[in-house]
Amino acid sequence: MKLLSTFKAMARMLAAPALFLFSIVALSACGSSSGTPGYDVELVPGSMATGKSSFQLKVTRKSDGSPATGLAGNIELAPLMNMGTFVHSTAIPADAVSESSTPGTYDCTLFFVMGGDWTVDVTIGSETTTHAMTVGMGMGSDTSVVRMKNASDMYMSMDGAMGMRNYYLFTDSLVPGETHGSALTVFVATLQEGLMSFPPLTAGLQLMGMDGSVQKTIDNFTLEISGDGVEWDAMTCDGNSRCEGHLHHAYAAGEQGTAYLRLTVNGDVYTTDGAAANNSADPASNNANAVFTVTMGGSDMSSGGM
């Protein structure tokens, strides 16, 4: 219990307010609801697995059962996964919660670094409810997330050893295209020491140590995309850490293919194993390439561990 309290304290110290505001967690297949003095909150599960997951919150006023509208900016969601010896959070986009066209119903999107049993605190104003939930493992053929590293970018892991910091490239969407081919969008995040914050990657982001010191400042980062590992194009990133690039091939519905992505942070090349780029002529064997299997309209995702 003391360990859990310690890491919750770390979360308050390390997590940026906007990130902590939108932290979310996975849902079990049955859904759940819980009452507060002002609101009843029901969590309606969608497709819940490692990587991109979506679900809804249905919020009603406890006084009369009417839909509670206009709360998207006031809903705080804080995820926590208990690993036994330590706890951690997950990666959440800044636009994780939005109000749907149905009054009182809120659409939520989050990106899980791993599957397992989670809890989530849902806070509206001064009212908080806690929900126990489960997120599945990604076992499909499409890629849900690729982790990139660099041996010079280190943090202290929960066992006290130094480890290479992960930069997560999550598959967000693959949409049709004509002029420049289909467009792949990825959501990009990294991790803070203590694993209580997995912030979206943005220029100016400061990555903090558990002692409150700045370990690394993200001055800039770039992503490139290729459909063959030979011709590369720059990806365009928005303010919500989603980066889009075109594959120069118009995928038909159900068609599967391969995309290669390259990441640099502050001018340094990041690789799948953290070692120096091996410059392999085979794009699938080049460790500087994040290899994505993608399907137009597909949702059957595979992933690795945290």
Summary of the structure (lengths in Angstrom):
residues: 306
radius of gyration: 19.5
end to end distance: 23.3
largest distance: 65.5
contacts: 1024
relative contact order: 0.16
helix: 7%
strand: 46%
